[in-house]
Every structure is written in structure tokens, then in C-alpha cells.
Amino acid sequence: MVVRAIIFVVLTPFAFVSGLALAEPDCIGLQEIWGRYDVVEVSRYRGGLTSQSEAKERVGKSTLVSEEVFLFWDKVNYETPIYDMACQPIPLEEGEVTVRWERKSDFYGIGMDRDVVNELKVTPVQEEGPRYHFEVVSDELWFFFDGWFYRMERVGRD
């Protein structure tokens, strides 16, 4: 009985300190992102097949992120979607190049003033449809598609 008490007292402070040291202050949880977002800005960040006029037509389009439904630009409707949040540190070492499918906005020089990239992944139930990836920055969703960067601002919390 005394041995257990000593182990508890000795391990508890170390576990507490380790947990604090590993916590990322800029990481956000799913509950913080529920809401409706409208496209407010579109800009080219690399080459692609989408024309400028087609990309600019998406200004004003809405995205709804809620527990019950995910609606994206009037073309996607996932009921009870599967959400996954990831929080990844931005590589600080110069010359470190990520593989193409792991590149985030910082690779293209966008959002360089952050320590971490919060990524929202949205998958339909039964995986019947495409999976969508967004970066979450404050009250914004960032979407990168076919050479265009779509910045969406939160206009309501649902």
C-alpha cells in the first residue's frame, strides 16, 4: 500500500508536466469550428486548369460545418459526416521539402506566421464521395483546389 502511494506521488507530477509540455496552444478542436463560412477571397497560388472567371464565381458560396451535416458550395451534402482534425507543426528547418500530398499552405508562402497548421478532413459516411481537406485559421477555412486558394470567413455559428 505504501509503495503504491509513493509511485502515484512520484509519477503524477511528471505526467502532468509532460502533458503540458506536449500541448500545442494553437491547436483547435472540432467544437470550435462549427459554423457557416462564405468565400470572401480567391487567389491563384500555382498552376491549374480552372479559369480565373470560374474560380471567382465561387465568391459568396457557402460551406456549412456541423455535427449533423456538411454542405459545400451547393454541390456537396454529407449527412452525419466523419470529421478529423489534425494539428501539425510548420517545419522550421530551411530546405525541408515535404512530399506533394503532404504540402500545406506554408509550402506556397501562405500563412507563414503560424506555428502549426490545423487541418480539417471531411469524409462522407460509407466513403461515398470525395474527401475534403481544409486548413482552419482563426475564424476562417482555407481551401486549396486546382491552383486556387479560397479563403472563407465564418459568418455564423450553427
C-alpha positions as CSV (number, residue, x, y, z in Angstrom):
1,M,0.0,0.0,0.0
2,V,2.8,2.4,0.8
3,V,4.6,1.5,-2.4
4,R,1.6,2.4,-4.5
5,A,1.2,5.7,-2.8
6,I,4.9,6.6,-3.5
7,I,4.6,5.6,-7.1
8,F,1.5,7.7,-7.5
9,V,3.1,10.7,-6.0
10,V,6.2,10.4,-8.0
11,L,4.6,9.7,-11.4
12,T,1.8,12.2,-11.2
13,P,3.9,15.4,-11.4
14,F,6.0,14.0,-14.3
15,A,2.9,13.0,-16.2
16,F,1.3,16.4,-15.6
17,V,4.4,18.3,-16.7
18,S,4.9,16.1,-19.8
19,G,1.3,16.7,-20.8
20,L,1.7,20.4,-20.5
21,A,4.9,20.4,-22.5
22,L,3.4,18.5,-25.3
23,A,0.2,20.5,-25.6
24,E,0.1,22.8,-28.7
25,P,-1.6,26.1,-27.7
26,D,-2.6,26.9,-31.3
27,C,-4.4,23.5,-31.9
28,I,-8.1,23.8,-32.2
29,G,-10.9,21.2,-31.6
30,L,-13.9,20.3,-33.7
31,Q,-16.3,22.1,-31.4
32,E,-14.6,25.4,-32.2
33,I,-15.2,25.3,-35.9
34,W,-18.9,24.5,-36.3
35,G,-20.5,27.2,-38.4
36,R,-21.2,28.6,-41.8
37,Y,-18.4,30.1,-43.9
38,D,-18.6,32.2,-47.1
39,V,-15.9,32.5,-49.7
40,V,-14.6,36.1,-49.5
41,E,-11.3,35.9,-51.5
42,V,-9.9,33.8,-54.3
43,S,-6.3,33.9,-55.4
44,R,-4.0,31.8,-57.6
45,Y,-1.2,30.1,-55.8
46,R,0.0,27.7,-58.6
47,G,-1.0,26.5,-62.0
48,G,-4.2,24.6,-62.7
49,L,-7.0,24.0,-65.2
50,T,-9.7,26.2,-63.5
51,S,-10.1,29.5,-65.2
52,Q,-9.9,32.8,-63.3
53,S,-13.6,33.6,-64.1
54,E,-14.7,30.1,-62.9
55,A,-12.7,30.5,-59.6
56,K,-14.0,34.0,-59.0
57,E,-17.6,32.7,-59.4
58,R,-17.2,30.9,-56.1
59,V,-17.0,34.2,-54.1
60,G,-20.1,34.2,-51.9
61,K,-20.5,30.4,-51.9
62,S,-21.2,28.9,-48.5
63,T,-19.9,26.0,-46.6
64,L,-21.7,24.6,-43.5
65,V,-19.7,22.5,-41.0
66,S,-21.9,21.0,-38.3
67,E,-22.2,17.7,-36.4
68,E,-25.3,16.7,-38.5
69,V,-24.3,17.9,-42.0
70,F,-21.5,19.1,-44.2
71,L,-22.6,21.4,-47.1
72,F,-20.0,22.6,-49.5
73,W,-20.7,25.3,-52.2
74,D,-24.2,24.0,-53.1
75,K,-22.7,20.9,-54.7
76,V,-21.9,18.5,-51.8
77,N,-24.2,17.4,-49.0
78,Y,-22.9,14.8,-46.5
79,E,-25.2,13.8,-43.7
80,T,-23.5,12.8,-40.5
81,P,-20.0,13.2,-42.0
82,I,-16.9,12.0,-40.4
83,Y,-14.6,14.8,-39.3
84,D,-11.0,14.5,-38.4
85,M,-8.8,17.4,-37.0
86,A,-5.0,17.3,-37.3
87,C,-2.6,19.7,-35.8
88,Q,0.8,19.7,-37.5
89,P,3.8,21.9,-36.7
90,I,5.2,24.0,-39.6
91,P,8.7,22.8,-40.4
92,L,11.2,25.5,-39.4
93,E,14.3,23.9,-40.9
94,E,15.3,25.5,-44.1
95,G,15.5,23.2,-47.1
96,E,13.0,20.7,-45.6
97,V,10.7,19.8,-48.5
98,T,7.5,17.9,-47.9
99,V,6.1,15.3,-50.4
100,R,3.5,16.7,-52.7
101,W,0.4,15.2,-51.0
102,E,1.6,16.5,-47.6
103,R,2.1,20.1,-48.6
104,K,0.1,22.7,-46.8
105,S,-0.3,26.5,-47.4
106,D,3.1,27.3,-45.8
107,F,4.8,25.5,-48.6
108,Y,3.4,28.1,-51.0
109,G,4.2,31.0,-48.8
110,I,0.7,31.4,-47.4
111,G,0.1,31.6,-43.6
112,M,3.7,31.7,-42.7
113,D,3.1,33.5,-39.4
114,R,1.7,30.4,-37.7
115,D,3.4,27.7,-35.6
116,V,1.0,24.9,-36.5
117,V,-1.4,24.0,-39.3
118,N,-4.8,22.9,-38.2
119,E,-6.3,20.7,-40.8
120,L,-9.9,19.6,-41.1
121,K,-10.7,16.4,-43.0
122,V,-14.2,15.7,-44.0
123,T,-15.3,12.2,-45.2
124,P,-18.8,11.0,-46.1
125,V,-20.2,8.1,-44.2
126,Q,-19.7,4.9,-46.2
127,E,-17.0,6.9,-48.0
128,E,-19.3,7.5,-51.0
129,G,-17.9,10.7,-52.3
130,P,-14.7,12.7,-52.2
131,R,-12.8,13.6,-49.0
132,Y,-12.3,17.3,-48.4
133,H,-9.3,19.0,-46.7
134,F,-9.4,22.5,-45.2
135,E,-6.9,24.5,-43.2
136,V,-8.5,26.2,-40.2
137,V,-7.1,29.6,-39.3
138,S,-8.9,31.6,-36.6
139,D,-12.5,32.1,-37.9
140,E,-11.6,31.0,-41.5
141,L,-11.5,27.9,-43.6
142,W,-8.8,27.8,-46.3
143,F,-9.4,25.5,-49.3
144,F,-6.8,24.8,-52.0
145,F,-8.1,23.4,-55.2
146,D,-6.6,23.2,-58.8
147,G,-4.2,26.1,-58.3
148,W,-6.6,28.4,-56.5
149,F,-6.7,29.4,-52.8
150,Y,-10.2,30.0,-51.5
151,R,-10.4,32.0,-48.2
152,M,-13.7,31.5,-46.4
153,E,-14.7,33.6,-43.3
154,R,-17.1,32.4,-40.7
155,V,-20.5,34.3,-41.0
156,G,-22.4,32.3,-38.4
157,R,-22.2,29.6,-35.8
158,D,-24.5,26.7,-36.2
